[in-house]
Amino acid sequence: MTDESDEITRLRRLKAPSLAEMEVMAEAAFARLPRRFRAMCGNLVIRVEDFPEPEVLDEMEAETEFDLLGLFRGIGLAQGGDAVPFAMPNMIHLYRRPILDYWAEHDEMLGRLVTHVLIHEIGHHFGLSDDDMERVETEAGGN
């Protein structure tokens, strides 16, 4: 009975990661990605926000603020990002509350979900297929 009560106590102490904690998770996930995949992003900036801005929701035609888990903004090296003077850095926005909502409804580890969202936001921006992105996820491991 002690093991069960210890587990219940441990679960009661769990809390959702803060914005800063999720940003650390995302940076660690990005660092685990294959070098060639990270190189496509240039000097990527990862920002974690609770929700997308209303303008983003409108632009993406989202029905609710929970519809977007992440968003890639920028110009990749494949699109001539090196040649654009004074261009803003490539940026990934991860939306904490929608990610946590998705996580709560699915049987998936949070670290693996953050890795998945990162890979898919980068991959879709660069036109990678789902099979390509799945291979990157496998190489990255995730947790």
C-alpha positions as protocol buffer text, in pm:
chain_id: "A"
residue {
  index: 1
  type: MET
  ca { x: 0 y: 0 z: 0 }
}
residue {
  index: 2
  type: THR
  ca { x: 295 y: 232 z: 60 }
}
residue {
  index: 3
  type: ASP
  ca { x: 400 y: 228 z: -307 }
}
residue {
  index: 4
  type: GLU
  ca { x: 51 y: 335 z: -414 }
}
residue {
  index: 5
  type: SER
  ca { x: 30 y: 616 z: -158 }
}
residue {
  index: 6
  type: ASP
  ca { x: 383 y: 733 z: -252 }
}
residue {
  index: 7
  type: GLU
  ca { x: 276 y: 746 z: -616 }
}
residue {
  index: 8
  type: ILE
  ca { x: -40 y: 939 z: -529 }
}
residue {
  index: 9
  type: THR
  ca { x: 166 y: 1186 z: -325 }
}
residue {
  index: 10
  type: ARG
  ca { x: 412 y: 1227 z: -613 }
}
residue {
  index: 11
  type: LEU
  ca { x: 129 y: 1286 z: -861 }
}
residue {
  index: 12
  type: ARG
  ca { x: -33 y: 1546 z: -635 }
}
residue {
  index: 13
  type: ARG
  ca { x: 291 y: 1744 z: -638 }
}
residue {
  index: 14
  type: LEU
  ca { x: 314 y: 1756 z: -1016 }
}
residue {
  index: 15
  type: LYS
  ca { x: 253 y: 2091 z: -1177 }
}
residue {
  index: 16
  type: ALA
  ca { x: 248 y: 2219 z: -1530 }
}
residue {
  index: 17
  type: PRO
  ca { x: 580 y: 2365 z: -1645 }
}
residue {
  index: 18
  type: SER
  ca { x: 609 y: 2743 z: -1647 }
}
residue {
  index: 19
  type: LEU
  ca { x: 688 y: 2938 z: -1963 }
}
residue {
  index: 20
  type: ALA
  ca { x: 1056 y: 2943 z: -1865 }
}
residue {
  index: 21
  type: GLU
  ca { x: 1061 y: 2570 z: -1786 }
}
residue {
  index: 22
  type: MET
  ca { x: 898 y: 2484 z: -2118 }
}
residue {
  index: 23
  type: GLU
  ca { x: 1148 y: 2708 z: -2297 }
}
residue {
  index: 24
  type: VAL
  ca { x: 1431 y: 2508 z: -2137 }
}
residue {
  index: 25
  type: MET
  ca { x: 1260 y: 2187 z: -2257 }
}
residue {
  index: 26
  type: ALA
  ca { x: 1233 y: 2328 z: -2609 }
}
residue {
  index: 27
  type: GLU
  ca { x: 1596 y: 2442 z: -2620 }
}
residue {
  index: 28
  type: ALA
  ca { x: 1708 y: 2096 z: -2502 }
}
residue {
  index: 29
  type: ALA
  ca { x: 1485 y: 1930 z: -2763 }
}
residue {
  index: 30
  type: PHE
  ca { x: 1630 y: 2154 z: -3036 }
}
residue {
  index: 31
  type: ALA
  ca { x: 1986 y: 2071 z: -2926 }
}
residue {
  index: 32
  type: ARG
  ca { x: 1909 y: 1698 z: -2971 }
}
residue {
  index: 33
  type: LEU
  ca { x: 1797 y: 1741 z: -3331 }
}
residue {
  index: 34
  type: PRO
  ca { x: 2035 y: 1624 z: -3604 }
}
residue {
  index: 35
  type: ARG
  ca { x: 2295 y: 1889 z: -3695 }
}
residue {
  index: 36
  type: ARG
  ca { x: 2181 y: 1911 z: -4060 }
}
residue {
  index: 37
  type: PHE
  ca { x: 1824 y: 1977 z: -3948 }
}
residue {
  index: 38
  type: ARG
  ca { x: 1931 y: 2250 z: -3701 }
}
residue {
  index: 39
  type: ALA
  ca { x: 2149 y: 2407 z: -3972 }
}
residue {
  index: 40
  type: MET
  ca { x: 1841 y: 2465 z: -4190 }
}
residue {
  index: 41
  type: CYS
  ca { x: 1710 y: 2704 z: -3926 }
}
residue {
  index: 42
  type: GLY
  ca { x: 1999 y: 2947 z: -3912 }
}
residue {
  index: 43
  type: ASN
  ca { x: 2003 y: 3136 z: -3581 }
}
residue {
  index: 44
  type: LEU
  ca { x: 1669 y: 3008 z: -3459 }
}
residue {
  index: 45
  type: VAL
  ca { x: 1503 y: 3179 z: -3164 }
}
residue {
  index: 46
  type: ILE
  ca { x: 1255 y: 2971 z: -2963 }
}
residue {
  index: 47
  type: ARG
  ca { x: 983 y: 3162 z: -2777 }
}
residue {
  index: 48
  type: VAL
  ca { x: 728 y: 3004 z: -2550 }
}
residue {
  index: 49
  type: GLU
  ca { x: 405 y: 3193 z: -2498 }
}
residue {
  index: 50
  type: ASP
  ca { x: 83 y: 3089 z: -2329 }
}
residue {
  index: 51
  type: PHE
  ca { x: -131 y: 3147 z: -2641 }
}
residue {
  index: 52
  type: PRO
  ca { x: -95 y: 3281 z: -2995 }
}
residue {
  index: 53
  type: GLU
  ca { x: -167 y: 3651 z: -3045 }
}
residue {
  index: 54
  type: PRO
  ca { x: -517 y: 3728 z: -3180 }
}
residue {
  index: 55
  type: GLU
  ca { x: -364 y: 3840 z: -3513 }
}
residue {
  index: 56
  type: VAL
  ca { x: -195 y: 3500 z: -3550 }
}
residue {
  index: 57
  type: LEU
  ca { x: -519 y: 3319 z: -3477 }
}
residue {
  index: 58
  type: ASP
  ca { x: -693 y: 3527 z: -3745 }
}
residue {
  index: 59
  type: GLU
  ca { x: -412 y: 3477 z: -3996 }
}
residue {
  index: 60
  type: MET
  ca { x: -407 y: 3102 z: -3940 }
}
residue {
  index: 61
  type: GLU
  ca { x: -789 y: 3086 z: -3940 }
}
residue {
  index: 62
  type: ALA
  ca { x: -788 y: 2912 z: -3602 }
}
residue {
  index: 63
  type: GLU
  ca { x: -1127 y: 2852 z: -3444 }
}
residue {
  index: 64
  type: THR
  ca { x: -999 y: 2871 z: -3086 }
}
residue {
  index: 65
  type: GLU
  ca { x: -682 y: 2978 z: -2908 }
}
residue {
  index: 66
  type: PHE
  ca { x: -611 y: 2607 z: -2846 }
}
residue {
  index: 67
  type: ASP
  ca { x: -591 y: 2519 z: -3218 }
}
residue {
  index: 68
  type: LEU
  ca { x: -222 y: 2609 z: -3267 }
}
residue {
  index: 69
  type: LEU
  ca { x: 55 y: 2430 z: -3079 }
}
residue {
  index: 70
  type: GLY
  ca { x: 335 y: 2617 z: -3251 }
}
residue {
  index: 71
  type: LEU
  ca { x: 434 y: 2841 z: -3539 }
}
residue {
  index: 72
  type: PHE
  ca { x: 751 y: 2894 z: -3745 }
}
residue {
  index: 73
  type: ARG
  ca { x: 823 y: 3249 z: -3865 }
}
residue {
  index: 74
  type: GLY
  ca { x: 1118 y: 3341 z: -4080 }
}
residue {
  index: 75
  type: ILE
  ca { x: 1320 y: 3267 z: -4389 }
}
residue {
  index: 76
  type: GLY
  ca { x: 1524 y: 2951 z: -4401 }
}
residue {
  index: 77
  type: LEU
  ca { x: 1865 y: 2903 z: -4554 }
}
residue {
  index: 78
  type: ALA
  ca { x: 1699 y: 2716 z: -4840 }
}
residue {
  index: 79
  type: GLN
  ca { x: 1506 y: 3034 z: -4929 }
}
residue {
  index: 80
  type: GLY
  ca { x: 1815 y: 3253 z: -4933 }
}
residue {
  index: 81
  type: GLY
  ca { x: 1804 y: 3355 z: -4566 }
}
residue {
  index: 82
  type: ASP
  ca { x: 2179 y: 3418 z: -4571 }
}
residue {
  index: 83
  type: ALA
  ca { x: 2141 y: 3682 z: -4840 }
}
residue {
  index: 84
  type: VAL
  ca { x: 1874 y: 3890 z: -4665 }
}
residue {
  index: 85
  type: PRO
  ca { x: 2045 y: 4180 z: -4485 }
}
residue {
  index: 86
  type: PHE
  ca { x: 1891 y: 4289 z: -4156 }
}
residue {
  index: 87
  type: ALA
  ca { x: 1636 y: 4005 z: -4163 }
}
residue {
  index: 88
  type: MET
  ca { x: 1474 y: 3907 z: -3836 }
}
residue {
  index: 89
  type: PRO
  ca { x: 1599 y: 3571 z: -3704 }
}
residue {
  index: 90
  type: ASN
  ca { x: 1398 y: 3259 z: -3771 }
}
residue {
  index: 91
  type: MET
  ca { x: 1163 y: 3207 z: -3480 }
}
residue {
  index: 92
  type: ILE
  ca { x: 957 y: 2920 z: -3343 }
}
residue {
  index: 93
  type: HIS
  ca { x: 666 y: 3011 z: -3122 }
}
residue {
  index: 94
  type: LEU
  ca { x: 550 y: 2731 z: -2895 }
}
residue {
  index: 95
  type: TYR
  ca { x: 214 y: 2782 z: -2731 }
}
residue {
  index: 96
  type: ARG
  ca { x: 228 y: 2643 z: -2379 }
}
residue {
  index: 97
  type: ARG
  ca { x: -140 y: 2619 z: -2290 }
}
residue {
  index: 98
  type: PRO
  ca { x: -249 y: 2445 z: -2615 }
}
residue {
  index: 99
  type: ILE
  ca { x: 48 y: 2205 z: -2582 }
}
residue {
  index: 100
  type: LEU
  ca { x: -48 y: 2126 z: -2222 }
}
residue {
  index: 101
  type: ASP
  ca { x: -412 y: 2082 z: -2324 }
}
residue {
  index: 102
  type: TYR
  ca { x: -312 y: 1839 z: -2601 }
}
residue {
  index: 103
  type: TRP
  ca { x: -77 y: 1658 z: -2361 }
}
residue {
  index: 104
  type: ALA
  ca { x: -355 y: 1617 z: -2103 }
}
residue {
  index: 105
  type: GLU
  ca { x: -579 y: 1452 z: -2362 }
}
residue {
  index: 106
  type: HIS
  ca { x: -322 y: 1213 z: -2514 }
}
residue {
  index: 107
  type: ASP
  ca { x: -94 y: 940 z: -2387 }
}
residue {
  index: 108
  type: GLU
  ca { x: 236 y: 1106 z: -2472 }
}
residue {
  index: 109
  type: MET
  ca { x: 533 y: 1233 z: -2273 }
}
residue {
  index: 110
  type: LEU
  ca { x: 552 y: 1612 z: -2263 }
}
residue {
  index: 111
  type: GLY
  ca { x: 916 y: 1628 z: -2376 }
}
residue {
  index: 112
  type: ARG
  ca { x: 838 y: 1411 z: -2676 }
}
residue {
  index: 113
  type: LEU
  ca { x: 541 y: 1632 z: -2764 }
}
residue {
  index: 114
  type: VAL
  ca { x: 754 y: 1948 z: -2748 }
}
residue {
  index: 115
  type: THR
  ca { x: 1012 y: 1782 z: -2975 }
}
residue {
  index: 116
  type: HIS
  ca { x: 737 y: 1676 z: -3215 }
}
residue {
  index: 117
  type: VAL
  ca { x: 594 y: 2030 z: -3239 }
}
residue {
  index: 118
  type: LEU
  ca { x: 942 y: 2179 z: -3296 }
}
residue {
  index: 119
  type: ILE
  ca { x: 1024 y: 1932 z: -3573 }
}
residue {
  index: 120
  type: HIS
  ca { x: 691 y: 1976 z: -3745 }
}
residue {
  index: 121
  type: GLU
  ca { x: 696 y: 2355 z: -3736 }
}
residue {
  index: 122
  type: ILE
  ca { x: 1047 y: 2359 z: -3883 }
}
residue {
  index: 123
  type: GLY
  ca { x: 978 y: 2073 z: -4123 }
}
residue {
  index: 124
  type: HIS
  ca { x: 656 y: 2212 z: -4269 }
}
residue {
  index: 125
  type: HIS
  ca { x: 823 y: 2549 z: -4322 }
}
residue {
  index: 126
  type: PHE
  ca { x: 1099 y: 2382 z: -4524 }
}
residue {
  index: 127
  type: GLY
  ca { x: 862 y: 2153 z: -4713 }
}
residue {
  index: 128
  type: LEU
  ca { x: 970 y: 1825 z: -4556 }
}
residue {
  index: 129
  type: SER
  ca { x: 739 y: 1527 z: -4584 }
}
residue {
  index: 130
  type: ASP
  ca { x: 584 y: 1360 z: -4282 }
}
residue {
  index: 131
  type: ASP
  ca { x: 818 y: 1063 z: -4341 }
}
residue {
  index: 132
  type: ASP
  ca { x: 1120 y: 1296 z: -4336 }
}
residue {
  index: 133
  type: MET
  ca { x: 1003 y: 1454 z: -4011 }
}
residue {
  index: 134
  type: GLU
  ca { x: 939 y: 1113 z: -3857 }
}
residue {
  index: 135
  type: ARG
  ca { x: 1301 y: 1015 z: -3936 }
}
residue {
  index: 136
  type: VAL
  ca { x: 1425 y: 1336 z: -3769 }
}
residue {
  index: 137
  type: GLU
  ca { x: 1212 y: 1258 z: -3461 }
}
residue {
  index: 138
  type: THR
  ca { x: 1358 y: 908 z: -3447 }
}
residue {
  index: 139
  type: GLU
  ca { x: 1713 y: 1046 z: -3471 }
}
residue {
  index: 140
  type: ALA
  ca { x: 1640 y: 1306 z: -3202 }
}
residue {
  index: 141
  type: GLY
  ca { x: 1513 y: 1046 z: -2960 }
}
residue {
  index: 142
  type: GLY
  ca { x: 1285 y: 1279 z: -2766 }
}
residue {
  index: 143
  type: ASN
  ca { x: 1169 y: 1211 z: -2410 }
}
